[in-house]
Amino acid sequence: MRIDKYISETGVYPRRETGRLLAAGRITINGQACAPGAIVEPGDTVAVDGIILTPDRGERVYLALNKPVGITCTAAREVEGNIVDYVNYPSRIFAVGRLDKHSEGLILMTNDGSIVNRMMRSEHSHEKEYTVTVDKQITEGFLEEMSAGVDILETRTRPCLTRRISEHEFSIILTQGLNLQIRRMCKALGYRVLRLERVRIMHLTLTGLERGQWRRLTLEEVAELHARLEE
C-alpha cells in the first residue's frame, strides 16, 4: 500500500498534511524516513515523529459544525483558536476543507481520511452555498458579473448562481473553492465583504444548528454524502 493511502486510513492526517509531513522527512517506515510514493509492506512499522500509526478500522466520525468567526480551520494545536480544540471532540478529527477565520457557517469534521481526499478532489463539482453581506448597495450588474465569472488569482472564476436577498445581502452558490474566493471576487468588483456565512455543502445545511454548535451527521446524510462523492 502506498504510504499516503496508509496514512489516510489511520484517520489521523488528511492527505494534504501527509504531503507536508513526507516533504519534511517526519514519516518513517521501519525507522527510515520515506519519500512520497513509498510502499508499506505487511509487517512494516510506520511512524510520524516517532509515534507509530496503524490503520483505523474503528468508528468513523462525521460532524457538522456551525463555525463562529475567529476560529481557524487547522489541526495545528499551537494555533490559538484552532478548530480541533474548539470542538474538543474526544478522538482525533480534522476539518474538511477550509472556512477562513473571519467567516462563519457550515464546515464538516471527520476522522475519515478517505472522504476528505474525495471531497478535496471533487470540490470543483459539488455545490457550496453562502450568504454574503457587503458594504454598499447590490446592483443587478454586480450580481450578473459575479455570476458570469470574475478575474482573480490569475484565473477566471467558474460561472455560478447569485440571488439578491436584501439591499446589502446576496446568496451565491459556488462549485469551486479558490482561496478567499468570494472576498476576492467582491473586491475585484469594488465591494467589501462585511459578513460571510456558508449555509450549505451539497445536501447538508445549517438548519437547526446554532452558531458554535455541532452535531453528528445522520446515517442517511452520511450515506448520501458517500453516494454523491462517487458520482
N, C-alpha and C positions, 0 to 999 in steps of 0.2 A: 504494500500500500504506500502511495506517495505520502511524504511527510506532511504536506499541507492538509490532505484528507484525514490523516491520522489525528492531527491536532484538532481539526474541525470536529471530529467525532468525540473528542473529550468534552465538548460543550463548554470549554473554558475560554477560548480565544476565537474571535471572528477571523476570517481569512486575511483581512487587511492587516490586522495586528500581527498575525502569524508571519506575514511577509516582512514586517519590520523586525520582528524577533530573529528571523532567519538571517536577514541582512546584517544584524548586529552580532551574529555568532552566539546568540544566547540559547539556541536549541541544540541539544546534543543527542546523538544516538550511540549508546554504549560508551558514553563518556567523551565522545569526539564531536566537536562542532560540525554540523552538517550544512550542506548547501541546499538551495531551493531545488526541488525535484528529487531529492534523496529518497531512497526506498527503505521502508521499515519492514523488516522480515519478522516472522513469528519468533518470539523469544527475545527480541531486541528491547532494550530499555531506553525510553525517550524521556528527556527531562528538559525543563525550562528553568534556567538559573539554578540547576541542581535539584529542582523539585520534580519528582517522577510523575508523569502523566499516564493515565490509562483511559481507553475509550469508555465513555459514559453510556451504559445501556439502561440507566435508571429513568426516573420520571422526567418527562420533558415539561418545561415550564413556559407558558405563553401569557404575558401580561400586557394589558393596555393601560397606559399612564396618561393622565391629563397633566402634562408638564407645565409648571409655572415658569414665569420669567425669572432669570437668574440662575437656573440650573444648567450645567454644562453636560452635554451628551458625550461623556468619556468614561472609560473604565479605569482611568488613572487615578488611584486613590489619593495621590499627593495634590491633585487639583481641588481647591476648595469649592464646595458646591457641586461636586461630581454627581452624576445621576445614580450611580450604584449606591453610594452612601445615602443619598436622598430616599431611595426606595427602601433600602435596608432589608432586602429580601434575605431569608436565612441561608440560601445557597447562591453560588456564583451565577449571575445573569449579566447580560450586556444589552445595550440598545441596538436596535436595527436601524441603520442609517443615522441621520443627524437632524436636529432641530436647533438652530443657533441659540445662544444663551439669552438673547433679547426677544426671542419668540416663544410662544406657548402653544399648548394643544396636544394632539394625539401623537404618541410615539409608542412603538412596540418594544418589549423587552423579553428576552428568551435565553435559554441555555442551549438551544438547538442550533448548533453552528451551521448545519446543512441548510436550514431555512434562511439564515442570514445570507449565505452565499447566493442562494437562488433569488432572494429579493434584491440584492445589490446588482446582480446580473440583469434582472428584469425591470429595474427601476425606470427604464425609458419606455415601458409599455403599459404600466398599471397606474390608475388614477390616484392622485392625491389632491384633496380639496382644501382651500384656505379661505379665510375671511380676513380682509386687509383694510385697515383704516389709514388714510393718507392725509397730508397736511393742507390740501386745498380741494376745491370742488372737482368732482369727477365729471369729465365730459364724455360724450359718445365717441369723440375722436380718440381720446385716451384709451377707452375700452377696446376700440377697433384695432389700435396699434398694438396693445398688449396681446390681443387675440391672434393677430397676424404673425407676430414674432418680433423680437427686439434684438438689436446687435449688442451683445455683451461678451466679455471674455474671449474675444476674437472668434466668435461664432454667432449664429442667429438662432434664437430660441425656437423651439418647435411650436407650431400653431396650437393654441389652447382655447378653452372656453372661459369667458368672463361674463359677469352679470352685476349690474348695479344693485346695491342693497339700500343705500341712502346717499345723501349728498357727498359724504366723505368716505363711504364704505362700499367695498365691492367683493364679490366672490370670484375666485379663479381656480380652475381645475387644470393641473399640470400632469404630463406623462413623462417628465424628465426631472432630474434632480441636480442641476448645476449649483455650484457653491453660491449661497446667498442669492439665489436666482431672482426671487420676487423683488427683493430690495434693490438689486442691481437694475432690473427691468424698469421699476418705477423711477429710480434715479436718472436713468438714461432718458426718460420722458419728462423730466423736470418735477417729479413728485418725490416726497419723502415719506417713508413708511413710519407711522406712529405706533401701530399695533398690528401684529401678525399672528394669527391663530390657525393651526391646522385642525380641521374638523373631521376629516375623513381620510382613511387609507384603504383603497379598494372598497370592500364591503363593510369595513369596520368604522364606527363613528364614535363621537364623544357623548352620545345620548346617555343621560343618567349618570355621567361621571363628573363629579365636581372637580374644580381645579385643585391639583395637588393629590388627588386620589388615584388609586389604581385598582384594577380588578383582573381576575383570570379570564381568559377567553373561554367561551363555552366550547363543548366538544363539536357542536355544529359549526361554530366560527373557525375553529382550527381545521376541520375537515375541508371547509370551503377555501380557506387560505391555501392549503396544500393543493387543492384542485386547481385554483387559479394560477398558481406558480408552475403547474405542469402544462398550462396552455401554450 
